[in-house]
Amino acid sequence: MPLPGPIDPPARLLMGPGPITADPRVLRAMSAQLVGQYDPYMTQVMAEVQELYRGVFETANPQTLLIDSTARGAIEAALVSIVSPGDRVLVPIMGRFGHLLAEIAGRSGAEVHTLDVPWGRVAEIDAIAAAMERVRPRVLAMVHGDTSTTMMQPFEGLRELCDRFDCLLYADVTATLGGNPFPVDGWGVDAATAGLQKCLGGPSGSAPATFSPRAVEAIEARRSIEAGIRVEGDPVAAAPIRSNYFDLAMIFDYWGPRRLNHHTEATTMLYGAHECARLVLDQGLAAYQERHALHGAAMLAGVEGLGLEVYGDRAHKMANIVGVVIPEGVDGEAVRGALLEEWGIEIGTSFGPLAGRVWRIGTMGYNARRDAVLTTLAALEAVLRAQGHAVPTVGGVEAAGECYVNAGDGSPA
Ligand SMILES: Cc1ncc(COP(=O)(O)O)c(C=O)c1O
């Protein structure tokens, strides 16, 4: 085989459910040179990252850090470290990622109970309360925004419910953090994990996470330090956390004052995660979320302006992704293919029962921008027409434009 050429990807506008086009500021940070594991600069950046993400998560949790993995790894770290084999875990499922939580909790040894919600809807608090009454779980594990359906679960009231049953509250905020309100302390969440590749504007591969003192207590109770690095007095548990890589007690030591060696830091991802949080806090968390609300609303208006139907319960939609029902007679994959090949634009389809039935269009992170929204709508219109589907001329672009004018935003911010 001849030597392959250097990496030189085609120009793309990633308007799917994530990953999205990375912010150039994040890519620049990621091109910085490495320093050693215990270089003072490394530990300074780690400390800065912890403080930055306390801002993004709106928490005072000392244990706020990065898991060196994609978002799925952070879910696994949280659940495998909090859940002891045999613990009851309640998982309301409203889409693909609820199933993922149940799967990971099960593999962590939990006795998993689910509350199945029809896709396109969210779980009602009364239904969650009834399930809690029945199951008496030690952990309530929920997806905040299930990317597969674009639905966002309300978290108000869950802390009170968990207090009533002495239960820990875990949230997967991979697809929502930064672009939608998620005040960890305000909502009394015990553990929350995310990823960089959605609203935070970075690539996947590092997962911000935060743990309340209550969650830390549960994790520390299972602390066991591996041979080779343990010193006298370090605990060795009879039944340690089942994963070594995702053992949060050891990861806390690695990020903490002991700097106990665990893995080799993914320095380039650390730099990227640092810049992602700076992007959010530089603009201001509230303004960053408002930007997602504005461009998400414009995309939704544009989709409707093209005469297309929006999927799911509108009242509980995530700001940053819209599900679009693929019209009768339209080949959804052919439309996605033409968008990519002719316009360099990627949009997503969905999973399971929604595969081939729904497109998902994201407006998040670097692509929560007016020009990205308008270009995508113009392209979708052209492609739909080329496929023989009648759509109102410039209907999408006009409806989105109107949305910007009504919001007093004529600028391409
Ligand atoms: C809600 C949600 N949870 C978890 C994940 C898994 O993330 P990753 O692919 O980074 O492991 C995703 C990915 O799209 C997601 O949308």
The ligand as a Tripos MOL2 file, in Angstrom:
@<TRIPOS>MOLECULE
LIG
   16    16     1     0     0
SMALL
NO_CHARGES

@<TRIPOS>ATOM
      1 C1        -27.3840   11.8810   25.6710 C.3       1 LIG1
      2 C2        -26.1350   11.1600   25.2960 C.ar      1 LIG1
      3 N1        -25.5380   10.3910   26.2040 N.ar      1 LIG1
      4 C3        -24.4090    9.7170   25.9200 C.ar      1 LIG1
      5 C4        -23.8270    9.7800   24.6800 C.ar      1 LIG1
      6 C5        -22.5880    8.9860   24.3910 C.3       1 LIG1
      7 O1        -21.5400    9.8670   24.1220 O.3       1 LIG1
      8 P1        -20.1610    9.4000   23.4800 P.3       1 LIG1
      9 O2        -20.4760    9.0040   22.0900 O.co2     1 LIG1
     10 O3        -19.3010   10.6360   23.5680 O.co2     1 LIG1
     11 O4        -19.6240    8.2930   24.2930 O.co2     1 LIG1
     12 C6        -24.4180   10.5740   23.6940 C.ar      1 LIG1
     13 C7        -23.8420   10.6470   22.3400 C.2       1 LIG1
     14 O5        -24.3960   11.1310   21.4120 O.2       1 LIG1
     15 C8        -25.5960   11.2830   24.0210 C.ar      1 LIG1
     16 O6        -26.1910   12.0510   23.1110 O.3       1 LIG1
@<TRIPOS>BOND
     1     1     2 1
     2     2     3 ar
     3     2    15 ar
     4     3     4 ar
     5     4     5 ar
     6     5     6 1
     7     5    12 ar
     8     6     7 1
     9     7     8 1
    10     8     9 2
    11     8    10 1
    12     8    11 1
    13    12    13 1
    14    12    15 ar
    15    13    14 2
    16    15    16 1
@<TRIPOS>SUBSTRUCTURE
     1 LIG1         1 GROUP 0 **** ****
